[in-house]
Structures are given as structure tokens and as C-alpha cells.
Amino acid sequence: MSRAVLQRSFAEFVGTFTLIFVGAGSIVATGGHDLTAIALAHGLAIGVMVSAVGHISGGHFNPAITLGFVVTRRIETGIAVAYWVAQFLGAVVAAALLKGLVPDAAADAVNLGTPAIAGGISAGQGLGIEIILTFFLVFVVFATAVDPRGSFRLIAGLAIGLAITFDVFMGGPWTGAAMNPARAFGPQLIQNDWSNAWVWYVGPVIGAVIAVLAYEWLYLRPVEPEPVGPPETGVEEPAPGRAAT
């Protein structure tokens, strides 16, 4: 592994570690009862880390987002694999440290912040929620951090963090609003809880791929040149008294 890839991968490790330690930690700290605190903790963790290291690694902190960059050919597959290893490793280390640093009773009461399907909805409905929430997140990522037009990259961290915040406000009570396989994997592994685990892997992947393909096709492909003449023909009509060339 080159030094540059190591630097970028470590940034992804730190960002993902922050998300799980702070995000899942907020669930443990509040007993899962303060949705506002939980939503803000997740959003602030990502917003701050995107602003801090986005210039180094792009600030993915999410295997589904990295997959979107692979699908749109914005990152080499070898670097993406290094990102995935760093992201999942960061999630596991964060969850393990969180488990060891807080009282067992507090961690076990909320299953260490492991995402779960709420009573009253099916796993399929939970999958749909994760797909839609991830679509919002990744669409915002491409609109603010990838699209080169305008000055919106300056506020990418804020926009991405706020997208996660409003996603958690909506989806937190139903699915945990992980939107991120690594966010699910760390607590799942440490707690050994794999109930409906596939929802937080399949959902974010589908949502991310739909978002990146839609944004790429609609906004990032070169715009076709406009016709120089009437839209019916695109041929410039000669001025009166001048022959067409």
C-alpha cells in the first residue's frame, strides 16, 4: 500500500470511528430516548469529519458511498477496497471501545446502538426506508462534494451532516437510520446481534447506487450543444439576401 493510500484510508478509519463512537454512543448515553440528541450527534460527527478530512479522502465514511464512487468510476477499485477495510475496521474498533468504556447495563439496554427494525413494520418496509434515506444522503453528497459547479463544496460538510440529521429524525424510530453498512456492522459484531442484518447492507447499497446513477446521468454528463437555428432542424437560417453556406 502506498503512503498516499494509507493516508487516505486512515482518514476514512478516523471518520468512521467517529460516527460509531459518537453516534452509537449518543444512543447509549440517552438510553435511546432523545431522538434530537441522537440525530444531532450523528449529523455533527459526519459534518465535522467531512470538513476535517474531506480534502484527504473525500470523506466517505460509508461503504455504500464508496461503492457509488466505484460505480461512477470516480475512484480506483484498489483504493475503494482499502477504504472498505478502513471503514469496517474503524466501526469495529469504535464499537469495541464503546462497549468497554461505558457501563454494561447502559450498553446492553440499547444493544450498543445496533440498528433494529421497530415493532409494527416488516423487514421489507425497513428496507424501503433505508433505501430512501440513503438516497437522500448520497444525492446530497454528490450535489455538494462531487459536482464541480458553483461554490457548494465549501458547505459540503454542513449539508451532508444535516442530511444525516433529518434522515435520523425520520428513520431513527423505525430502522435506526443507519444508511451505512459500517454503522450497522460494528455494533452488530460486538453485540453478536444479526437480526435482519441484511436490511442495513442491501438498503444502503441500493439507495446509494440509485442516487449516484441518477445524479451522474441528470447533472454530471456533458450537456448536448444547443441548436444554432430552429429547434426543428438545428440549422442556422441565412439572413435575407445571403445564401446559406
C-alpha positions as CSV (number, residue, x, y, z in Angstrom):
1,M,0.0,0.0,0.0
2,S,1.4,3.4,-1.0
3,R,1.8,6.2,1.6
4,A,-1.0,8.2,-0.2
5,V,-3.5,5.3,0.0
6,L,-2.5,4.7,3.7
7,Q,-3.1,8.4,4.5
8,R,-6.5,8.4,2.8
9,S,-7.5,5.1,4.4
10,F,-6.6,6.3,7.8
11,A,-8.7,9.3,7.3
12,E,-11.6,7.0,6.5
13,F,-10.8,4.9,9.6
14,V,-11.0,8.0,11.8
15,G,-14.2,9.4,10.3
16,T,-16.0,6.1,10.5
17,F,-14.7,5.5,14.1
18,T,-16.1,9.0,15.0
19,L,-19.5,8.2,13.5
20,I,-19.9,4.9,15.5
21,F,-18.3,6.1,18.8
22,V,-20.3,9.3,18.9
23,G,-23.5,8.2,17.1
24,A,-23.9,4.8,18.8
25,G,-22.5,6.4,22.0
26,S,-25.3,9.0,21.9
27,I,-27.9,6.2,21.9
28,V,-26.2,4.6,24.9
29,A,-25.9,7.9,26.7
30,T,-29.6,8.8,26.3
31,G,-31.0,5.3,26.6
32,G,-32.3,5.7,23.1
33,H,-35.0,8.2,24.3
34,D,-33.7,11.5,23.0
35,L,-34.1,11.5,19.2
36,T,-33.0,15.1,18.8
37,A,-29.7,14.4,20.6
38,I,-29.1,11.2,18.6
39,A,-29.9,12.8,15.3
40,L,-27.6,15.8,16.0
41,A,-24.8,13.5,17.3
42,H,-24.8,11.5,14.0
43,G,-25.1,14.6,11.9
44,L,-22.4,16.6,13.7
45,A,-20.0,13.7,13.8
46,I,-20.1,13.3,10.0
47,G,-20.4,17.0,9.2
48,V,-17.3,17.8,11.3
49,M,-15.2,14.9,9.9
50,V,-16.2,15.6,6.3
51,S,-15.0,19.2,6.8
52,A,-11.8,18.0,8.6
53,V,-10.6,15.3,6.2
54,G,-12.7,15.6,3.1
55,H,-9.7,17.1,1.3
56,I,-7.7,14.0,2.1
57,S,-10.0,11.0,1.4
58,G,-13.2,12.6,0.1
59,G,-14.9,11.9,3.5
60,H,-16.9,8.9,2.6
61,F,-17.0,7.1,6.0
62,N,-19.6,4.8,4.4
63,P,-19.0,1.7,2.2
64,A,-22.2,2.4,0.3
65,I,-20.9,5.9,-0.7
66,T,-17.5,4.4,-1.7
67,L,-19.4,1.9,-3.9
68,G,-21.2,4.8,-5.5
69,F,-17.8,6.3,-6.4
70,V,-16.7,2.9,-7.9
71,V,-19.9,2.7,-9.9
72,T,-19.4,6.1,-11.4
73,R,-15.6,5.5,-11.9
74,R,-14.6,8.2,-9.5
75,I,-12.3,6.0,-7.5
76,E,-10.0,3.1,-8.4
77,T,-11.2,-0.3,-7.2
78,G,-8.0,-0.9,-5.3
79,I,-8.3,2.3,-3.3
80,A,-12.0,1.5,-2.7
81,V,-11.1,-1.8,-1.2
82,A,-8.6,-0.1,1.1
83,Y,-11.4,2.3,2.1
84,W,-13.8,-0.5,2.8
85,V,-11.3,-2.2,5.1
86,A,-10.6,1.0,6.9
87,Q,-14.3,1.8,7.3
88,F,-15.4,-1.6,8.7
89,L,-12.3,-1.7,10.9
90,G,-13.0,1.7,12.2
91,A,-16.6,0.7,13.0
92,V,-15.5,-2.4,14.9
93,V,-12.8,-0.7,16.9
94,A,-15.2,2.1,17.9
95,A,-17.9,-0.3,18.9
96,A,-15.4,-2.4,20.9
97,L,-14.0,0.6,22.7
98,L,-17.5,2.0,23.4
99,K,-18.5,-1.4,24.8
100,G,-15.5,-1.4,27.1
101,L,-15.8,2.3,28.3
102,V,-19.4,2.6,29.3
103,P,-21.4,0.6,31.9
104,D,-22.6,-2.8,30.6
105,A,-26.1,-2.0,31.7
106,A,-26.3,1.1,29.7
107,A,-24.8,-0.5,26.6
108,D,-27.0,-3.6,26.8
109,A,-30.1,-1.6,27.4
110,V,-29.9,-0.3,23.8
111,N,-27.9,-3.1,22.4
112,L,-24.9,-0.8,21.9
113,G,-26.9,1.2,19.4
114,T,-27.3,-1.6,17.0
115,P,-29.9,-0.7,14.3
116,A,-33.2,-2.6,14.7
117,I,-36.5,-2.9,12.9
118,A,-39.2,-1.4,15.1
119,G,-42.3,-3.3,16.1
120,G,-45.2,-2.7,13.7
121,I,-43.1,-2.7,10.4
122,S,-41.7,-5.6,8.5
123,A,-38.1,-6.1,7.4
124,G,-39.2,-5.2,3.8
125,Q,-40.7,-1.9,5.0
126,G,-37.5,-1.3,6.9
127,L,-35.5,-2.0,3.7
128,G,-37.6,0.6,1.8
129,I,-36.9,3.2,4.5
130,E,-33.2,2.6,4.4
131,I,-33.1,2.8,0.6
132,I,-34.9,6.1,0.6
133,L,-32.9,7.6,3.4
134,T,-29.6,6.5,1.8
135,F,-30.8,8.0,-1.5
136,F,-31.2,11.4,0.2
137,L,-27.8,11.2,1.8
138,V,-25.8,10.1,-1.3
139,F,-27.7,12.6,-3.5
140,V,-26.6,15.4,-1.2
141,V,-23.0,14.1,-1.2
142,F,-22.9,14.2,-5.0
143,A,-24.6,17.5,-5.2
144,T,-22.3,19.3,-2.7
145,A,-19.0,17.4,-2.7
146,V,-18.7,15.9,-6.2
147,D,-20.4,18.3,-8.6
148,P,-17.7,20.9,-9.5
149,R,-20.1,23.7,-10.3
150,G,-20.6,26.7,-8.0
151,S,-19.1,27.1,-4.5
152,F,-21.2,24.5,-2.8
153,R,-18.2,22.4,-1.9
154,L,-17.4,24.9,0.8
155,I,-20.5,23.8,2.7
156,A,-20.4,20.1,1.8
157,G,-19.7,19.0,5.4
158,L,-22.7,21.1,6.7
159,A,-25.1,19.8,4.1
160,I,-24.1,16.2,4.5
161,G,-24.3,16.4,8.2
162,L,-27.8,18.0,8.0
163,A,-28.9,15.3,5.6
164,I,-27.9,12.6,8.1
165,T,-29.7,14.6,10.9
166,F,-33.0,14.8,9.1
167,D,-32.7,11.2,8.0
168,V,-32.3,10.1,11.6
169,F,-35.2,12.3,12.7
170,M,-37.4,10.3,10.3
171,G,-36.0,6.8,10.2
172,G,-34.4,6.5,13.7
173,P,-37.5,5.2,15.4
174,W,-38.2,2.7,12.6
175,T,-34.8,1.3,11.4
176,G,-32.2,3.2,13.3
177,A,-31.5,5.1,10.1
178,A,-28.0,3.6,9.6
179,M,-27.8,4.4,5.9
180,N,-24.3,2.8,6.2
181,P,-23.2,-0.8,6.4
182,A,-20.3,0.1,8.6
183,R,-22.6,1.9,11.1
184,A,-24.5,-1.3,11.4
185,F,-21.6,-3.8,11.3
186,G,-19.6,-2.5,14.3
187,P,-22.3,-2.8,16.9
188,Q,-23.7,-5.9,15.3
189,L,-20.4,-7.7,15.6
190,I,-19.6,-6.6,19.1
191,Q,-23.1,-7.4,20.4
192,N,-23.4,-10.5,18.2
193,D,-26.8,-9.4,17.1
194,W,-27.6,-10.1,13.4
195,S,-31.4,-9.8,13.5
196,N,-32.5,-8.7,10.0
197,A,-28.8,-7.7,9.4
198,W,-29.2,-7.8,5.6
199,V,-31.5,-4.7,5.7
200,W,-28.6,-2.4,6.6
201,Y,-26.4,-3.8,3.8
202,V,-28.8,-4.2,0.9
203,G,-30.8,-1.0,1.6
204,P,-27.8,1.4,1.7
205,V,-26.3,-0.2,-1.4
206,I,-29.5,0.1,-3.4
207,G,-30.1,3.6,-2.3
208,A,-26.6,4.8,-3.0
209,V,-26.4,3.2,-6.5
210,I,-29.8,4.8,-7.5
211,A,-28.6,8.2,-6.2
212,V,-25.3,8.2,-7.9
213,L,-26.6,7.0,-11.2
214,A,-29.5,9.5,-11.2
215,Y,-27.2,12.4,-10.3
216,E,-24.5,11.3,-12.8
217,W,-27.0,10.9,-15.6
218,L,-29.0,14.0,-14.9
219,Y,-26.4,16.5,-13.9
220,L,-22.8,15.4,-14.5
221,R,-22.9,14.2,-18.0
222,P,-21.9,16.7,-20.6
223,V,-24.8,18.7,-21.8
224,E,-25.6,18.4,-25.5
225,P,-24.9,21.5,-27.5
226,E,-28.0,23.6,-28.2
227,P,-29.0,24.1,-31.8
228,V,-27.9,27.2,-33.6
229,G,-31.1,27.5,-35.6
230,P,-34.7,26.5,-35.2
231,P,-35.2,23.5,-32.8
232,E,-36.9,21.6,-35.6
233,T,-33.7,21.4,-37.7
234,G,-30.8,23.0,-35.6
235,V,-29.6,24.6,-38.9
236,E,-28.9,28.3,-38.9
237,E,-31.2,30.1,-41.4
238,P,-29.4,32.5,-43.8
239,A,-30.1,36.2,-43.4
240,P,-32.2,37.9,-46.1
241,G,-30.1,38.4,-49.2
242,R,-27.4,36.0,-48.1
243,A,-27.0,32.4,-49.4
244,A,-26.8,29.5,-47.0
245,T,-23.4,28.1,-46.6
